Amino acid sequence: MNRISDSDLIRKNRRTGLIVLLAVAGLVGLAYASVPLYRLFCQVTGFGGTTQRAAADDAAP
């Protein structure tokens, strides 16, 4: 049976904690940047953030 030493376990736990911390920081950064990125998307595409509706008579036959 293969036993993991305490120092190996501590190192693995630190690595896992660092990865989780970086993932959380990345998600918070993405959430923080989403509003300016959406505004930029709307300016570039002219989307304006509203949905479009077509009348029944505008539909193709």
N, C-alpha and C positions, 0 to 999 in steps of 0.2 A: 504494500500500500504506500502511496506517495503522500507524504505530509508536507504541508506548506509551512515554512517557518514564519515566525511572527514578523520579521522584517519584510519578507516577501508579501505577506498579507497587508501590512501597513502601506507598502509601496503601491500595491494594487488598489487599495481603498482610496489613497490619495489621487491616483490616476483617474479612477472612476469619478471621484468628487470633482476633479478639475474638468473633466469632460462634461459632466452635468452642469457645472457652473458656466462653462463656455456656451453650452446650448441654451441655457436660460438667458444669458446676456445677449446672445444672438437673436433670440425671439423678442426680447424687449426692444432691442435696437430696430428690428424689422417693424414692430408695432409702432414705434416712435416715428419711423421714416415713412410709414404708409400714407399719412395725410399729405405731406408734400409730394410724394410720388404720384398720388392720385390726382392732385391738382395739376401736376405736370402732364400727366396722361390726358386730362381733360383739355388743357390748353393745346396740346399737340394735335389731338384728334378732333377737337371741336365737339366732343361728346356732351359736355355740359352737365353730366351727372344725372340726367333725367331720362326716363324711358320714353320710347317712341310708340305711338299708337297710330294705326292706319284705320281710316273709315272703311266701311264695307264696300262703298262704291269705288274706292281707290285700289281694291284688290284686282289682280289680273283675272280675266275670264277663264 
